[in-house]
Amino acid sequence: MAKARTRTVFFCQQCGGEQSRWLGRCPDCGTWNSLVEAQVERNPAPAALPALPKAEPQSLPTITADRFERITVEYDEFNRVLGGGIVPGSLVLIGGEPGVGKSTLLAQVSGALVQKIGKVLYISGEESVQQIKLRADRLGIREADLYLLAETSLDDALAAMESLQPRAVVVDSIQTMYLESLESAAGSVSQVRECAVRLQRWAKARHVPIFLVGHVTKEGAIAGPRVLEHIVDCVLYLEGERFQSYRLLRSTKNRFGSTHEIGVFEMQGDGLVEVLNPSAAFLAERSETATGSAVTVTMEGTRPILVEIQALTSPSAYGMARRTANGIDMNRLHLLTAVLTKRVGLDLGAQDIFVNVVGGLKIGEPAADLAIALAVASSFRDLALDHEMVYLGEVGLGGELRSTGQIERRLLEASKLGFSRALIPAAIKRDRINVEGMRLIAAADLASAIELFAD
């Protein structure tokens, strides 16, 4: 039999675009140095896909969703991020930096799923079953219906899934799996895409949820994100600094729920432990007398979380002042620094400014603007802010304070943790806010807000 003829192409590891020659920059997504060489068949034979029953059109009222009731596990934080639980037949992709705890989280979820629904198959292409067993012993997982398989061939893995008929499957990781019918190497765009499609069809046909672990690129994104994101139902990121104990599970795509929810975990010796009150955890080591510290309330989905914003200003020893932001957008810091300089009159041009969100949380909403600006002004003037006050409001380019949404929910959370005062924009009608034990102080602009602490 004649050997299939192959051709050389170049795939973009970011968007999956195919080019006939190597280019420094992908013309489809604009990413530099992302094209990799691959050998593909000129006329590849169609790969065999799992057999599916013939689909027939159905009237909407006759369709029942009884089999699609969400599966909840004992980890409420995990259920929250998925929108209330695991949907049968869903394909969930979990990414994160190496060592952040992806395998630990899925091992714990697998053990919880066994207790809830029965047999679970954990497929690993990176570790042996003995290595996974060592992790399970450390986590205290001893369920007999948790099956382990060390395999990189997806054909063999699918055969094992057909034989075992598990109620849930974990694949760690999708980049290590390969199909023998494809000439390209494991981890290439074509292999990742085809493997994900095979698993998706198997999951949908049998109403079995499948969790995929995805590697990340140097920029922190899942390798081949556009390729996988179009296929999977949910994309979750497990975030956290390597030298910090807190881990944040964040949803960036969810066909069955909100993409703004986060789950908070703490890495301990026996695995990941839920943090049921993240606000208290993030403020546990806060100093009441330190300058450059302000507390705000950020909304992560439906959950209000109190976080501490720390800022430090220092005279620059070089010709150009530095700006460093950890947990907030750098452009937002530049904007607030410009407003403080132009509208308030603080001479920050020769100051190095460092801003940090305690606990590793990343804040994207503008409601934290006031807290960030006041923390910078507090450090610059060396005056501590009121430690029993929270600061809420968006800062405009004119220095004005703009209102923010869900203000009452934010203040209720602050009141529960012992805060008795709140600085809010004057545009918010205080008579409509009813939070027991909370005194509201209004400011029309950033300059007047800073003057409240000038004495």
VOFIDREN-785210 format. One record per atom (N, C-alpha, C): x negated, y negated, z negated. Coordinates in steps of 0.2 Angstrom, whole numbers, plus 5000, padded with zeros to 4 digits. Layout:
<sites>
XYZ...
</sites>
This chain:
<sites>
499650065000500050005000499649945000499749895004499349835005499449794999498849764997498849724991499149654993499549634988499949564989499449514990499549464995499149414996499249354991498749324989498849274983498549204986498749154983498549084985498449054978497949004979497748964973498148904972498448894967498848824965498648804959498848744957498648704951499348684948499448714941500048694937499848644932500348594931500248544926500448584919500048584914500248614908500748574904500848514906501348474902502048474905502148464912502848464915502948524919502448564921502548624925502448614933502348554934502248534942501748574945501848594951501448634955501048584961500448594961500048554966499548604970499448584976499048624981498248614979498048564976497348554974497348514968496748524965496648494958496648414959496948384954496948314953496848294946496548234945496348214939497048194935497548174938498148154935498748184939499148214935499748244938500248194941500348194947500848144950501548154948501748204945502448214942502548174936502148194931502248164924501748114922501148104926500648054924500148074919500148134917499648164912498948174915498448144912497748154914497548224912497148254916496748324915497148374913497748384916498248434913498348484918498048484924498148534930497648594929497948654929497448714928497548754934497048794936497048834942497448904940497848924945498148994944498249024951498249094951498349134957499049154957499449144962500049174963500149204969500649254970500749294976501149244981500949254987501249214992502049234993502149294992502849314993503049364987503049334981503149384975503849414975503749484973504349514972504849494967505449484967505849464962505849504956505649474950505649514944506249534942506249594939506949624936507149594930507749574930507949534924508449584920508549574914509049614910509749614913510049674914510649684917511149644912511649614916512149574912512849594915513349594911514049614914514249564919514549584924514849534929515249484926515149424927515549364924516149354928516649344925517349324928517549254925517849214929518149154926518749164921518749134915519149144910519549074908520149084906520549024904520349004897520248934896519948914890520348934884521048934884521348954878521249034876521049074881520949144880520349164877519849114877519149124875519149114867518849164864518749164857518049164855517949124849517249114847517049144840517449204839517349234833516649264832516349284837515649314837515149264836515349204837514849144837514849104830515049134825515049104819514349094816514149034814513449024812513249074807512549094807512249134802511849084797512049084791511649044786511249094782510649064781510149094776510149064770509749084765509649054758509248994758508948974764508648904764509048854767509348814763509848764765509448704769508848694768508448644772508448674780508348734780508248764787508948764790509548784787510148774789510348704792510148654788510348584789510048564796509348584797509048564803509348594809509648654809509948684814510648664815510948624811511648594812512148634808511848674803512348714798512248784799511748814802511548884802511348904809511148964810510948994816511549014821511548994827512049014831511849084835512249134835512049194838511949184846511449214848511249204855510849144857510649104852510249044853509549064854509149024857508449024858508148964855507748974850507548924845506748914846506448864848505748854849505448814843504948844839504648804833503948794835503748734835503048714836502748674830502148664830501748634825501048644826500648604822499948614822499648674819499148704821498848764818498748764811499048814807498948814800499448774796499948744800500448704796500948744792501048814795501548854791502048884795502048884802502548914806502648984805502149024805502249094804502449114797502249074792502549084785503249064785503449014788504148994788504649044791504349074797504749124800504749194797504249204794504249264790504749264784504749204781505249194775505949194778506049164784506749164787506949234789506449274792506549344794506849384788506449374782506649414776507349394774507549334774508249314772508749334777508549344784509049364789509149434788508649474786508749544785509349554779509249514774509749524769510449504771510549464776511149434778511449474784511049494789511349524795511049594797510549614793510249684795509549674799509449724803508849734806508549664810507949654808507549594812506949624814506749604821506149624824505649564824505049574821504549514821503949544826503949504832503449524837502849474837502249494836501649454835501149474841500949424845500449434850499749404847499749384841499149354838498849394832499249434829499049464823499249544823498849584820499049654819499649654814499949714814500549724809500249724802499549744801499249744795499149674792499049634796498949564794499549534792500149544796500749524795501049554788500849614787501049644781500749614775500049594775499749554770500149484768500349454774500749394773501349404769501749454771502349474768502249494761501749524759501649544752501549484748501149434751501049374747501649334746502149334751502749304751503349344747503149404745503649444741504149474746504049484752504549514757504449584758504949624756504849694756505449734759505849694763506449724766506249784771506549834770506449894775506649884782507149844783507449824789507149774793506549754790506149704794505549744798505649744804505149784808504649744812504049764812503449724814503249764821503049724826502749744832502149704834501549724835501049684838500949704845501149654850501249674857501149604861500849604866500849544871501149554877501349614879501649634885502449624884502749574887503449564886503849624889503649654894504049714896504049764890503549784887503549834882503949804876503849734874504249704869505049714870505249704876505949704878506149774877505749824879505949894879506049914871505549884867505649894860506249864857506449804860507049774857507649814859507649844865508249884868508349944863507749974862507750034858508050024850507749964847507949954840508549914840508749874844509349834844509449794838508949754837508949704831509449654831509649624825510149574825509749504825509149504825508749434826508049454828507749414832507049424835506649364834505949374832505449324831504849344836504649294840504149304845503549254843503049274841502449234838501849254842501649214847501949154850502149174857502549124860502749134867502149124872501649094870501049084874500549144875500649194870500249254870500649304874501249294876501649354880501449344887501549404891501449404898501849454901502049444908502349494912501849524917501849584917501349624922501549604929502149584931502349574938502049504940501849464935501549394937500749404937500449374942499749374943499349324938499649274936499349224932499249254925498749214921498549234914499149214909499149254903499549234898499449164896499949124894499949054892499949004898499949034904500048984910500748964910500848914914501548884915502048934918501848974923502249024926502449084921501949104917502049154912502549134907502349074904502749044898503549034901503649014907504248994909504649064910504349114914504649174915504849214909504349214904504449254898505049224894505049154894505649124890506249134894506349134900506949154904507149224902506649274902506849344901507149344894506849314889507049314882507749284881507849224885508449194885509049234887508949274893509449314896509649374891509149394888509249454883509649424877509449364875509849344869510549324870510649294876511349274878511749334879511449394882511849444884512049484878511649484872511749524866511949484860512049424861512249374856511749384850511049384851510549394846510149334846510049294840509649244840508849254841508449224845507749234845507449164844506849174839506449124838505749124841505549074844504949074848504449024844503849044843503349004841502948974847502848904847502548874852501848844850501348854854500748814853500748744854500348694852500348624853499748604857499848544860499248524864498848474859498348444862497948394858498348334856498848324860499248264858499748284853499848344851500348364846500948384849501048394856501648414859501648484860502148524861502148594862501948604870501448644871501148654877501748674882501748634888502248644893502948624890503048564887503648554884504248554888504148524894504748514899504948584902504448624902504648694905505048724900504848724893505248764888505848724886505848664885506348624882506948634887506948644893507548654897507848724896507448764894507648834893507948854886507648824881507848844874508448804872508748824867509348784864509148734859508648754855508448704850507648704850507348644849506648634848506548604841506148634837506048614830505248604830505048554826504348534825504248544817503748584815503548584808502948534807503048484804502548434803502248434796501648404795501348394789500548394789500348354785499548344785499248404782498748434784498348494782498248484775498048434772497848424765498448394761499048394763499548384759500048444758500448444753500848504752501548504755501748444757502448434760502448454767502948484770503048504777503748484779503848444784504448424787504648464793505248494793505448524799505948474802505848454808506148404812506448434819507048414820507348434826507248384832507048404838507048354843507548374849507748434849508348454853508748504850509448494850509848544847510548544851510648594854511348594858511948604853511748624847512348644842512348594836511948544836512048494831511648434832511548394827511148334827510448344828510048294831509348294832509048254827509348224822509048174818508948204811509148264810509048294803508348324802508148324796507548354794507648394788507148444787507148484781506448474778506448474771505848454768505648524764505048544765504748604761504048584758503948624753503248614750502848674750502248674752501848734753501548754746501748814744501448834738501148904739500848934733500448994734500849054737501549054735501949104737502449084743502249034747502549014753502848944753503348934757503648874758504248864753504348814749504848814744505248744746505948754746506348694748506248644743506248574746506248514741506948494742507348504737508048484737508248414736507748374733507748304732507148274734507148264741506448234744506348164741506848124739506748054737506348054731506548104726506148104719505448134721505348174725504748204727504248154729504448114734504048064737503848004733504247994728504147934723503847964716503648024716503448054709502848024707502348004711501747974709501647904710502247864711502247794712501947754706501547714707501347664702501747604701501947584695502447534694502147464694501447464694501047394693500647384700500647434704500147424710500447374715499947334718500247284723500247324730500547294734500647324741501047384741501547384737501947444736502747424737503147454741503847434742504147504743504847504741505247564742505847544746505947584751506447584756506847644756507447644759507847704760507947714768507747764770507747784777508347834778508647834784509147884785508847934790508848004788508648054792509248094793509548084799510248114800510748094796511048134792511548114787511248104780510648114779510348114773509948054772510048014766509647954764509047974760508447954762507847974758507447914756507247904750506847854747506147864748505747814751505047824753504747764750504047774749503647724746503247694752503247634754502747604759502247574755501547594757501047564754500647524759500347464757500047424762499347394758498847384762498247354759497947314765497847244762497447194766496747184763496347174768495647164766495247124771494847074769494547034774494047074778494147064785493747104790493047084790492647134790491947134790491647124797492047134802491847134809492247074813492047064819492347014823493147024824493347084824494047094826494347134820494947104818495247134812495547204814495547254810495847314811496547324809496947364813497647374811497747454811497947484805497947554805498647574802499047614805499747634803499747714802500047734797500147804796500847814794501247844798501947854797502447804800502147754803502547704806502247694813502647664817502447644824501947584824501347594827500847544827501047474830501447484835501747424838502247384833502547424829502947394824502547354819502047384817501547344813501247284816501047284822500847224826501447174826502047194827502547144827502647104820502747154815502847124808502247074806501647094808501047054806501046984810501346984816501346924820501946884817502446914814503046874811502746844805502446884801502146854794501646794795501246804801500846744802501146684805501646694810501946634813502446604809502946644806503546624803503446614796503046644792502946644785502346604783501846604788501246564787500646594783500646664783500146704780499546714785498946694782498346694787498146764787498446804791498246884792497746894798497546844802497146854808496546884806496146864800495546894799495546954793496146984793496247034788496347104791495947154789496147224790496747244787497247274790497847294787497947364788498147404783498247474783498947484779499347524783500047534780500147614781500347644775500447714774501147724771501447774774502147804771501947864767502047864761501847914756502247974757501848034757502148094758502148124765501848084770501848114777502448104781502948074778503548054782503448004788503748014793503647964799504347934799504347864799504947824799504947784806505547794809505647764816506147704816506547704811507147654811506847584808507147534811506947464809507247444802507647484799507847464792507247464787506647494789506147484784505647424786505847384790505447324792505347284786505847264782505747224776505247254771505347314770504847344765504147344767504047354774503347354777503047284776503447234778503247164778503147144771503547154766503447134759502847174756502747234758502147274755501447234758501447214764500847184767500747114763501347074762501247014759501047024752501347074748501147084741500447104741500147144745499447154745499047094746499247054751498846994753498846944748499446934744499446884739499246914732499146974732498947014726499547004720500147014722500747004718501147074718501247104713501647164713502347144714502747184718503447184719503847214713504447194713504947224708504947304708504747344703504747414704505447444704505947404702506647434701507047414707506747384712507147364718506947394724507447404729507347434735507447384740507147384746507147334751507347364758507947334760508247354766508347304771508147304777508347254782507847254788508147244794507747234800507447164801506847154803506547084804506547074811506847014813506846994820506246944821506146934827505546894830505546824827506146794825506146734822506046734815505946794812505846794805506546804801507046814805507746824801507846894799508246904794508346974792509046994795509047054798509647084802509847144798510547144798510847204794510747274797510847324793510647384794511247434793511347484796511947534795511947574789512447594787512547644782512247614775512347554774512047524768512247554762512947564761513147594755512847664753512847704758512547774757511847764754511447714757510747704755510747684748511147634746511147614740511347664734511847704736512047754732511447804730511047824735510447864734509947834729509847764731509347724726509647724719510247714718510547704712510447774708510547834711510447894708509747904705509247874708508547884706508347824701508847784699508647734694508547664696508547654703508447584705509047544704508947484701509547444699509647374703509147364707509247304712509047324719509347284723509147294731509147224734508647214738508547154742508847174749509347134751509647154758509747094762509847094768509947034772510647004770510646934771511246894769511746904774511646934780512246944784512647004782512447044777512847094775513347064770513947084770514447064766514447104759514147064754514047104748514747124744515247084745515847104742516147164744515947194750516247254753515847314750515247304747514847354744514947374737515147434735515347444728514947504726514347484723513847534720513747514713513947564709513947544701513247544699513147494695512447484692511947454697512147434703511647404708511747334709511247294707511347214709511047204715511447164719511247154726510947084727510447074730510047004731510046994738510246944741510246924748509746874750509446884756508946834759509146834766509046774769509246754776508646774780508046764778507446774782506846794778506346814781505746844778505446794773505446734775505046684771505446684764506046674764506446664758506346734754506346794757506246854753505546854750505046834753504446834750504346784744504746724745504746674740505046694733505446744734505746774728505246804723504646824726504146854721503546814721503646744723503046704723502846684716503346674711503146654705502846704700
</sites>
